[in-house]
Amino acid sequence: MNDTASAQQEMPARTTAWSPLRIPLFRALWLATIASSIGTWMHEIGAGWLMTSLSPTPVMVALVQTATTLPLLLLALPSGALADIIDRRRYLLFVQLWLAAVATVLGVLTVTGITTAWMLVMLTFAMGIGVAMMMPAWAAVTPEIVPRVELQNAIALNSMGMNVARAIGPAVAGIIVSLAGTGVVFLLNAVSFFAVMVVLYRWRRDVQASSLPGERFLSALRTGWRFARHHGPLHGAIFRGMGFFVFASASWALLPLIARVRVGGGPDTFGILVASIGAGAVAGALLLPRLRRSLSRDGLITAGTLLYASSMLALAWLTRLPALVPAMFASGIAWIAVLSSLQVSAQLALPDWVRSRGLAVFMATFMGSMALGSLGWGAVAQASSIPLALTLAAAGAMAAAALTRRWPVSGVEDIDLSPSMHWPEPNVHGGIRPDRGPVMVTVRYQVDPDKRGAFLRCIRETGRRRQRDGAFGWGIVEDTEHPHLFMEYFMGESWLEHLRQHERVTGADRELRDRLHAQLKPGTEPVIEHYIAPDRGEEST
């Protein structure tokens, strides 16, 4: 029996905040990820502090944060497509090796005194590439190894583990930088990746078999983009995330300079501030179950954004470390409340077949907002002052909290995304190759005249879902001779892609179909027809 199937059978009937840790595979990955994340946060502190020595300007210091996060904006969808179409276990092993190699190179160069400001930016960008390739696949692993009922608890535990690392890593890094230098921090980060590699190597992954060939890379890219564009439940997490992260990036980008210039401290001061954020995030993760009983996810995002904006104002105008520590602690609580609410919503809004690609788009907005926001706020701080930049960012976050409420994230857990396979199998003659196309599907409906408006609303939503699952060129037309006779049409890239659409329909789609059929004339059924383009080779015969 494989590890995933075994984990599903061992799940207890009663779930708690800690019950996902009873799954051996999840527990091993969770502990290994904490070890790796401690190394990553040590690296963040080392890189940020090293830049304040090599080139202590707001733009260059903020550029380190941008180099870390920008690759995910550029590579999110390609990495998500790869994670959906190849074995995630082997893929993640390769990425961990890449990250360990880059961290080793940076550590050796720094220990030998060769690293320059632009070398640091380039190697940080290379680390960012590895993180960009890893994150969609890593996020998609959790639903594979825990049941859906445990998903929210598992994501909360992952966030808590990351923030335990955030509390420990910076404090340890501050001490190591003071005693041994930043190069040693980078080398220790390289070693930390091996804990994850060991667990991944031992994982016997359960791969769901399909009767269809695997997707091709370019087709997977197009399908993933169409899905994210037309899938409304994912839009809430994306737009609310953009409204938060573009402003929240200001404090992350400017924190090294605040520790060094405004507080007048050293790497230990920087480590204490980041560790305070991590400690707050851990406390927030423990508070979240209680907060969820009284606040919806939308309410948590709004409250967390307002609290985070308040902490940025404190960071802007307070200059003594004892006063800043509780403000950073509060920002950690706010960060975990917003981030975990958005992550859970994005996970629950995605079916298995496109989970990595959908999460990649969400993460691209997260990291892209952080990257561009960091660079922008660094430029504002350099042109004016650090306090003014943080004050403007706090005001922007408060405004965004109000403006983005039109995209709610609550309620996605009630959507049935399980495969329904309710589309009837098409009748075909022999000789249709899987790669032949494009394909056109038409569906004729005889609509009850009294239900015309309801039908049009349902068919528009049906069209969005067809495009979400890979169709293009969708439309609805009415017969000019016979009133209330409508024909829906949509296209697919190939016969194989159309067959994949049959596998992608969900229980929620079946519910929509039933509502649509309730608007038809009694005793009538939709008439479905399939058309396919002729082979080009036939023209010469």
C-alpha positions in Angstrom: 0.0 0.0 0.0 1.3 3.5 -0.9 1.8 6.2 1.7 -1.1 8.4 0.6 -3.7 5.6 0.6 -2.4 4.5 4.0 -2.7 8.0 5.3 -6.3 8.3 4.1 -7.3 5.1 5.9 -5.6 6.0 9.2 -7.5 9.3 9.6 -9.4 9.6 12.8 -13.2 10.2 12.7 -12.8 13.4 14.9 -10.6 16.1 13.7 -8.7 18.7 15.7 -6.2 21.5 14.9 -3.4 18.9 15.5 -5.0 15.8 13.9 -3.2 16.1 10.5 0.0 15.3 12.4 -1.3 11.8 13.0 -0.7 11.1 9.3 2.9 9.8 9.2 3.7 11.3 5.8 2.3 14.7 6.6 4.1 14.7 10.0 7.5 13.9 8.3 7.1 16.5 5.7 5.9 19.1 8.2 9.0 18.6 10.4 11.4 18.5 7.5 9.8 21.7 6.1 10.3 23.5 9.4 14.0 22.6 9.4 14.3 23.8 5.8 12.3 27.0 6.5 14.6 27.8 9.5 17.5 27.7 7.0 15.5 29.9 4.5 14.7 32.5 7.1 18.4 32.5 8.2 19.2 33.1 4.5 16.7 36.0 4.3 18.3 37.7 7.3 21.8 37.1 6.0 21.0 38.4 2.5 19.2 41.5 3.7 21.9 42.3 6.2 24.8 41.7 3.8 23.3 44.1 1.3 23.2 46.9 4.0 27.0 46.4 4.1 27.6 46.1 0.4 25.3 48.9 -0.8 23.2 50.5 2.0 20.6 52.3 -0.1 16.8 51.8 0.1 16.6 50.7 -3.5 19.4 48.1 -3.3 18.1 46.7 0.0 14.6 46.5 -1.4 16.0 44.8 -4.5 17.0 41.8 -2.5 13.3 41.3 -1.6 12.3 41.9 -5.3 14.9 39.3 -6.5 13.5 36.8 -4.1 9.9 37.2 -5.2 9.9 38.4 -8.8 10.7 34.9 -10.3 7.4 33.5 -9.0 5.6 36.3 -11.0 7.5 35.2 -14.1 7.6 31.4 -13.6 4.5 30.6 -11.6 2.3 29.3 -14.4 5.0 27.3 -16.2 6.0 25.7 -12.9 2.4 25.0 -12.0 1.9 23.4 -15.4 5.0 21.2 -14.9 3.8 20.2 -11.4 0.4 19.1 -12.9 1.7 17.1 -15.8 4.8 15.3 -14.4 5.4 13.4 -11.1 5.5 15.9 -8.3 7.8 13.9 -6.1 10.6 13.7 -8.6 10.0 17.3 -9.7 10.3 18.5 -6.0 13.5 16.5 -5.5 15.2 18.2 -8.5 14.1 21.7 -7.2 15.5 21.0 -3.7 18.9 20.0 -5.3 18.9 23.3 -7.3 18.2 25.4 -4.1 20.9 23.5 -2.2 23.4 24.1 -5.0 22.7 27.9 -5.3 22.9 28.4 -1.5 26.3 26.5 -1.5 27.7 28.8 -4.2 26.5 31.9 -2.4 28.0 30.7 0.9 31.4 29.8 -0.6 31.6 33.2 -2.5 30.6 35.1 0.7 33.0 33.2 3.0 35.9 33.9 0.6 35.0 37.6 0.3 34.1 37.6 -3.4 30.4 38.5 -3.2 29.4 41.9 -4.5 26.1 43.7 -4.3 25.0 42.6 -7.8 26.3 39.1 -7.3 24.1 38.9 -4.2 21.1 40.1 -6.3 21.8 37.6 -9.1 22.2 34.6 -6.8 19.2 35.7 -4.7 17.3 35.7 -8.0 18.5 32.2 -8.7 17.2 31.1 -5.3 14.0 32.8 -6.2 13.8 30.7 -9.4 14.0 27.6 -7.3 11.3 28.8 -4.9 9.1 29.7 -7.9 9.5 26.3 -9.3 8.8 24.6 -6.0 5.9 26.6 -4.4 2.9 25.5 -6.7 3.9 21.9 -6.5 4.5 22.0 -2.8 1.2 23.6 -2.1 -0.6 21.0 -4.3 1.0 18.1 -2.3 -1.0 18.8 0.9 -4.4 17.9 -0.5 -2.9 14.7 -1.8 -1.9 13.4 1.6 -4.7 14.7 3.9 -8.5 14.3 3.4 -10.5 17.4 2.4 -12.0 17.6 5.8 -8.5 18.1 7.2 -7.3 20.5 4.6 -7.9 23.7 6.6 -6.2 22.3 9.7 -3.2 21.0 7.6 -2.8 24.4 5.9 -2.9 26.1 9.3 -0.3 23.7 10.6 1.9 24.4 7.6 1.6 28.2 8.2 2.3 27.7 11.9 5.4 25.6 11.0 6.7 28.3 8.7 6.2 30.9 11.3 7.9 28.8 14.0 10.8 28.8 11.6 10.4 32.6 11.2 10.6 33.0 14.9 13.7 30.8 15.3 15.6 31.4 12.0 16.1 35.1 12.3 17.2 35.0 15.9 19.7 32.2 15.2 20.9 34.1 12.0 21.5 37.3 13.9 23.8 35.5 16.4 25.6 33.6 13.6 26.1 36.7 11.5 27.5 38.5 14.5 29.9 35.7 15.4 30.8 34.0 12.1 29.5 36.2 9.2 26.8 35.8 6.6 28.6 33.2 4.5 28.1 30.6 7.2 24.4 31.3 7.3 24.2 30.6 3.5 26.0 27.3 3.9 23.7 26.2 6.8 20.7 27.0 4.6 22.2 24.7 1.9 22.4 21.8 4.4 18.8 22.4 5.5 17.3 21.3 2.1 18.5 17.8 2.6 15.9 17.1 5.3 13.1 17.6 2.8 15.0 15.6 0.2 15.1 12.5 2.5 11.3 12.6 3.1 10.5 13.1 -0.6 12.8 10.2 -1.6 11.0 7.9 0.8 7.5 8.9 -0.3 5.6 6.3 -2.3 3.2 8.6 -4.1 -0.2 7.5 -5.2 -0.8 8.7 -8.8 -4.3 8.6 -10.1 -4.5 6.8 -13.4 -6.2 8.3 -16.4 -7.2 6.6 -19.6 -6.0 9.6 -21.5 -2.4 10.6 -22.4 -0.7 13.2 -20.3 -1.1 16.9 -21.1 1.5 18.6 -23.2 3.3 21.6 -21.7 2.0 24.4 -23.9 -1.5 23.1 -23.9 -1.3 22.8 -20.1 -0.2 26.4 -19.9 -3.1 27.6 -22.0 -5.6 25.5 -20.1 -4.3 26.6 -16.7 -4.6 30.3 -17.7 -8.1 29.8 -19.1 -9.1 28.1 -15.8 -7.8 30.9 -13.6 -9.4 33.5 -15.9 -12.9 32.0 -15.8 -13.1 30.4 -12.4 -14.9 32.9 -10.2 -14.2 31.2 -6.8 -10.5 31.7 -7.3 -10.8 35.4 -8.2 -11.6 36.3 -4.6 -8.3 35.0 -3.3 -6.4 36.6 -6.1 -7.9 40.1 -6.0 -8.0 40.3 -2.2 -4.5 39.1 -2.0 -3.3 41.8 -4.5 -5.0 44.4 -2.4 -3.1 43.3 0.7 0.4 42.2 -0.4 1.3 45.2 -2.6 1.1 47.5 0.5 2.2 44.9 3.1 5.5 44.5 1.1 6.6 47.9 2.3 7.5 46.8 5.9 9.3 43.6 4.6 11.4 45.6 2.1 12.5 48.4 4.5 12.9 46.4 7.7 16.7 45.9 7.3 17.2 49.7 7.0 14.8 50.4 9.9 16.9 48.0 12.1 20.2 49.6 11.0 19.4 53.2 10.4 16.4 54.2 12.4 16.9 51.9 15.4 20.7 52.0 15.2 21.1 48.3 15.8 23.0 45.4 14.3 22.1 42.0 12.7 20.8 40.9 16.1 18.3 43.8 16.2 17.1 42.8 12.7 16.8 39.2 13.8 14.8 40.2 16.8 12.3 42.2 14.7 11.8 39.4 12.2 11.6 36.8 15.0 8.9 38.9 16.7 6.9 38.8 13.5 7.3 35.0 13.5 6.3 34.7 17.1 3.2 36.7 16.4 2.3 34.5 13.5 2.6 31.4 15.6 0.4 33.0 18.2 -2.0 34.0 15.4 -2.1 30.4 14.1 -3.1 29.2 17.6 -5.8 31.9 17.8 -7.3 31.3 14.4 -9.6 28.3 15.3 -11.2 30.5 17.9 -11.4 33.5 15.6 -13.0 31.5 12.8 -15.9 30.7 15.1 -16.9 34.4 15.2 -15.5 35.8 12.0 -15.8 34.7 8.4 -12.7 34.4 6.2 -13.6 37.8 4.7 -13.9 39.3 8.1 -10.5 37.8 9.1 -8.9 39.3 6.0 -10.4 42.8 6.7 -9.5 42.7 10.4 -6.0 41.4 9.7 -5.3 44.1 7.1 -6.3 46.8 9.5 -4.1 45.4 12.2 -1.2 45.1 9.8 -1.6 48.7 8.6 -1.5 49.8 12.3 1.7 47.9 12.8 3.2 49.7 9.7 2.4 53.0 11.2 4.1 52.0 14.4 7.1 50.9 12.4 7.1 54.2 10.6 7.2 56.5 13.7 8.7 54.5 16.6 12.5 54.1 16.8 13.1 52.2 20.1 13.4 48.4 19.9 11.2 47.7 23.0 8.3 49.6 21.4 8.8 48.0 18.0 8.8 44.4 19.2 5.0 44.3 20.2 4.2 46.1 17.0 6.0 43.4 15.0 4.3 40.7 17.1 0.9 42.2 16.1 1.9 42.3 12.4 2.7 38.6 12.6 -0.8 37.9 13.9 -2.3 40.0 11.1 -0.1 38.3 8.5 -1.0 34.8 9.4 -4.7 35.7 9.6 -4.7 37.2 6.1 -2.4 34.7 4.4 -3.9 31.5 5.8 -7.4 32.7 4.9 -6.4 33.4 1.3 -4.5 30.1 1.0 -7.4 28.0 2.3 -9.8 29.8 0.0 -7.5 29.2 -3.0 -7.0 25.5 -2.1 -10.7 24.9 -1.6 -11.6 26.6 -4.9 -9.5 24.3 -7.0 -10.1 20.7 -8.3 -7.3 18.2 -8.3 -6.5 18.3 -12.1 -5.5 22.0 -12.1 -4.5 22.6 -8.5 -0.9 23.4 -9.1 -1.7 25.8 -12.0 -4.5 27.5 -10.1 -2.2 27.9 -7.0 0.5 29.2 -9.3 -1.6 32.0 -10.5 -2.6 32.8 -6.9 1.1 32.7 -5.8 2.1 34.8 -8.8 -0.2 37.6 -7.5 1.2 37.2 -4.0 4.9 37.2 -5.0 4.4 39.6 -7.8 2.7 42.1 -5.5 5.5 41.6 -3.0 8.2 42.0 -5.6 6.9 45.1 -7.4 5.6 46.6 -4.1 9.0 46.2 -2.5 10.8 47.9 -5.3 8.2 50.7 -5.4 8.2 51.4 -1.7 12.0 51.3 -1.7 12.0 54.0 -4.4 9.4 56.1 -2.4 11.6 55.8 0.7 14.7 56.9 -1.2 12.9 59.8 -2.8 11.3 61.0 0.5 11.8 59.1 3.7 11.2 55.7 5.3 8.4 57.0 7.7 6.5 58.6 4.8 6.7 55.4 2.6 5.4 53.2 5.4 2.6 55.7 6.3 1.5 55.8 2.6 1.6 52.0 2.5 -0.6 51.7 5.7 -3.1 54.1 4.2 -3.2 52.2 1.0 -3.8 48.9 2.8 -6.7 50.3 4.7 -8.3 51.6 1.4 -7.7 48.3 -0.3 -9.4 46.4 2.5 -12.6 48.3 1.8 -12.3 48.3 -2.1 -11.7 44.6 -2.4 -14.7 43.4 -0.4 -16.6 43.0 -3.6 -14.6 39.8 -4.2 -15.6 37.5 -1.2 -13.6 34.4 -0.3 -16.1 32.8 2.1 -18.2 29.9 1.1 -15.9 28.2 -1.4 -15.8 25.1 0.9 -19.4 24.4 0.0 -18.6 24.0 -3.8 -18.6 20.3 -4.8 -15.4 20.0 -6.9 -15.4 16.2 -7.0 -15.4 14.7 -10.5 -18.9 13.9 -11.6 -18.3 12.4 -15.1 -21.9 13.3 -16.0 -21.2 14.3 -19.6 -22.5 11.5 -21.9 -19.8 9.7 -24.0 -19.8 11.0 -27.5 -20.7 8.7 -30.4 -17.8 8.7 -33.0 -17.0 6.8 -36.1 -13.7 5.1 -36.5 -10.5 6.9 -37.6 -10.6 10.0 -35.3 -7.1 10.5 -34.0 -6.7 12.1 -30.5 -4.7 15.0 -31.9 -7.2 15.9 -34.6 -8.9 19.2 -34.3 -10.2 21.7 -33.6 -13.5 20.3 -32.3 -16.8 22.1 -32.2 -19.7 21.0 -29.9 -23.2 22.3 -30.3 -26.1 21.9 -27.9 -29.7 22.8 -28.9 -32.2 23.8 -26.2 -36.0 24.3 -26.4 -36.6 26.9 -23.7 -39.8 27.4 -21.8 -41.0 30.9 -22.8 -41.8 31.8 -19.2 -38.2 30.9 -18.1 -36.2 32.6 -20.8 -34.4 35.0 -18.4 -33.4 32.2 -16.0 -32.2 30.1 -18.9 -30.0 32.9 -20.2 -28.4 33.4 -16.7 -27.7 29.7 -16.4 -26.3 29.4 -19.9 -23.9 32.3 -19.3 -22.6 30.6 -16.2 -22.3 27.4 -18.1 -20.2 29.1 -20.8 -17.8 30.4 -18.1 -17.4 26.9 -16.8 -16.8 25.4 -20.2 -14.1 28.0 -20.9 -12.7 27.3 -17.5 -12.2 23.7 -18.3 -10.5 24.3 -21.7 -13.1 25.4 -24.2 -12.7 28.5 -26.4 -14.9 30.4 -28.8 -18.0 29.8 -26.7 -21.3 31.4 -27.6 -25.1 31.2 -27.5 -27.4 32.0 -30.4 -31.2 31.9 -31.0 -32.9 30.4 -34.0 -34.5 33.2 -36.2 -37.3 31.0 -37.4 -38.3 29.1 -34.2 -38.6 31.4 -31.1 -37.0 30.1 -27.8 -34.9 27.6 -29.7 -31.3 28.2 -28.7 -28.0 26.7 -29.7 -24.9 26.8 -27.6 -21.5 26.2 -29.3 -17.9 25.9 -28.1 -14.6 24.8 -29.4 -11.8 22.6 -28.2 -8.2 22.4 -29.4 -8.4 18.7 -30.3 -10.4 15.6 -29.8 -8.2 14.6 -26.9 -8.7 18.0 -25.2 -12.4 17.6 -25.5 -12.2 14.2 -23.9 -10.3 15.8 -21.0 -13.2 18.2 -20.6 -15.4 15.1 -19.9 -13.1 14.2 -17.0 -13.0 17.8 -15.6 -16.7 18.3 -14.9 -17.6 18.5 -11.2 -20.6 17.9 -8.9 -21.1 21.7 -8.9 -21.3 21.6 -12.7 -23.9 18.8 -12.5 -26.0 21.0 -10.2 -25.8 23.9 -12.7 -26.8 21.5 -15.5 -29.9 20.4 -13.5 -30.9 24.1 -13.0 -30.4 24.7 -16.7 -32.6 21.8 -17.7 -35.3 23.0 -15.4 -35.7 26.0 -17.7 -36.5 23.9 -20.8 -39.9 23.0 -22.3 -41.4 20.0 -20.5 -40.6 16.7 -22.3 -37.6 18.1 -24.2 -33.9 17.3 -23.8 -30.8 19.0 -25.1 -29.5 17.7 -28.4 -25.7 17.4 -28.5 -23.6 17.2 -31.6 -19.9 17.0 -32.2 -17.9 18.2 -35.2 -14.3 18.0 -36.0 -12.1 19.6 -38.6 -11.0 17.3 -41.5 -7.3 16.2 -41.7 -5.3 18.4 -43.9 -3.7 15.4 -45.5 -7.1 14.5 -47.0 -7.0 17.5 -49.3 -4.3 15.8 -51.4 -6.1 12.5 -51.8 
